[in-house]
Amino acid sequence: QELMEKTGETANLGVAEDDCAVFVSQVETHQAIRAFFRPGTRSPFHASGIGKAVLAHLEPERVAAILRKAGLQRYTDKTLSDISALAHDLATIKHRGWSVDDEERHPGMRCVAAAIFNEYGEPIGGVSVSGPTVRVTPERLAEIGPLVRDAAVEVTKMIGGVKAY
C-alpha cells in the first residue's frame, strides 16, 4: 500500500517459481489507466521486472540453466532475447539493486522491481511498481527505483531474509 501511495502506480508482489515470476498480490493505483495482473499470473523471468531482479542475484550457472530451459522468447520489439544483452542488463540490475522492464512484455507498460531474499540470501521473488510509459517515464526511474528497492529490503526483513544491497 505504502509503495503504491509513494509512487502513484500499482505495486506488486511476486514469487519465483521455476522459470517464471508469479504475481501473488497487488495494490492498484487510483489512476484510471493502470497495470493489472491477476494473482497467479505468470511472467517469464527474462521479460519481467521481478524476473530480471531475481535472475540478477542468481549464480551465472543457474541463470544459464533457467534460460536454456525457458528460452528467450520475444514478446515485443524491446524484449531482451539476446543472451549478451540480457547478461549486461542483469549486471546493471545487480549493481544498482533494481530492474526495469521497459515494455519488454507488454507494449506501453513499464515496471521497476527489486528482489526479495530468504534467510539464506537467495532471491525468492520481488516487489515491483508497474504503470503506463506515459507516467513511468525514464526520468522517474531514478526516483522509483530506490523506493522499490527499499520496499524489497523491508519485505526481506519482515520474512527473516538477509541481503544487503
NORMOPE-V59427 format. One record per backbone hydrogen bond with DSSP energy under -1.0 kcal/mol. CO is the residue of the C=O (numbers start at 1). NH is the residue of the N-H. If there is no record, write none. Layout:
BEGIN
CO_NH / CO_NH
END
This chain:
BEGIN
1_5 / 2_6 / 3_7 / 4_8 / 10_130 / 11_27 / 12_128 / 13_24 / 13_25 / 14_126 / 15_22 / 17_20 / 19_45 / 20_17 / 21_43 / 22_15 / 23_40 / 25_13 / 27_11 / 38_41 / 41_23 / 43_21 / 44_47 / 45_48 / 48_52 / 49_53 / 50_54 / 51_55 / 52_56 / 54_57 / 55_58 / 59_63 / 60_64 / 61_65 / 62_66 / 63_67 / 64_68 / 65_69 / 66_70 / 67_71 / 76_79 / 79_81 / 82_86 / 83_87 / 84_88 / 85_89 / 86_90 / 87_91 / 88_92 / 89_93 / 90_94 / 91_95 / 92_96 / 93_97 / 99_113 / 101_103 / 101_111 / 106_109 / 108_133 / 109_103 / 110_131 / 111_101 / 112_129 / 113_99 / 114_127 / 116_124 / 118_121 / 118_162 / 122_118 / 124_16 / 125_116 / 126_14 / 127_114 / 128_12 / 129_112 / 130_10 / 131_110 / 132_135 / 132_136 / 135_137 / 137_140 / 140_144 / 141_145 / 144_148 / 145_149 / 146_150 / 147_151 / 148_152 / 149_153 / 150_154 / 151_155 / 152_156 / 153_157 / 154_158 / 155_159 / 156_161 / 157_160
END
